[in-house]
Amino acid sequence: MSSTIGNQRIVVDADSCPVKQEIVEIGRRFSTEIMMVASYAHMMNELTEATWKFVDSSREAADLYIMNHVRKDDVVVTQDIGLASTLLPKQVYVLSPKGILYDEKDIQTALDMRYLSAKARRQGKYGKGPKPYSSQDRDRFVNQLTKILSNFAGKY
């Protein structure tokens, strides 16, 4: 995709992202470049409208690649709250696959909750785990990504 609105891209932490197809469809509608970042262990190329960047299978390789290659105003799709917290100061939009738009005022609470959950797991306390991904999550994601790109397109 060479014809993009401004310089904004959608950068996806793609290893376990359940909305890759939706991202491609919305990106196409707004002529927005899409970069999927995945480990070699999850290598796939079926979504040819996106540029794929493959990284080592080490635990943080995709996160490091994304952190080092995002630009101001990019939209990053990730479930990783830690990654989200490092990206917000770079003035990027960080959106979860469930349609939650992370921001500076709420990220510390999300990090604290992640820490407390990990601490409880280390003590042998296991909750029910995350709720299954739902159609409402998918709809919220589509609406939020569309809103972000619509607002950005209005600047040009």
NORGI-V764031 format. One record per backbone hydrogen bond with DSSP energy under -1.0 kcal/mol. NH is the residue of the N-H (numbers start at 1). CO is the residue of the C=O. If there is no record, write none. Layout:
nh-><NH	NH>
co-><CO	CO>
This chain:
nh-><4	10	11	12	13	14	14	23	24	25	26	27	28	29	30	31	32	35	36	37	38	40	42	43	48	50	51	53	55	61	64	65	66	67	68	69	70	73	74	75	76	77	78	84	85	86	87	88	90	91	93	95	96	99	102	107	110	111	112	113	114	115	116	117	118	119	120	121	122	123	124	125	138	139	140	141	142	143	144	145	146	147	148	149	150	151	152	153	154	155	156>
co-><2	33	75	35	77	12	37	19	20	21	22	23	24	25	26	28	27	10	51	12	53	55	39	40	46	47	34	36	38	58	60	61	62	63	64	66	66	91	71	9	93	11	95	80	81	82	83	84	87	88	74	76	100	96	94	103	106	107	108	109	110	111	112	113	114	115	116	117	118	119	121	120	134	135	136	137	138	139	140	141	142	143	144	145	146	147	148	149	150	152	153>
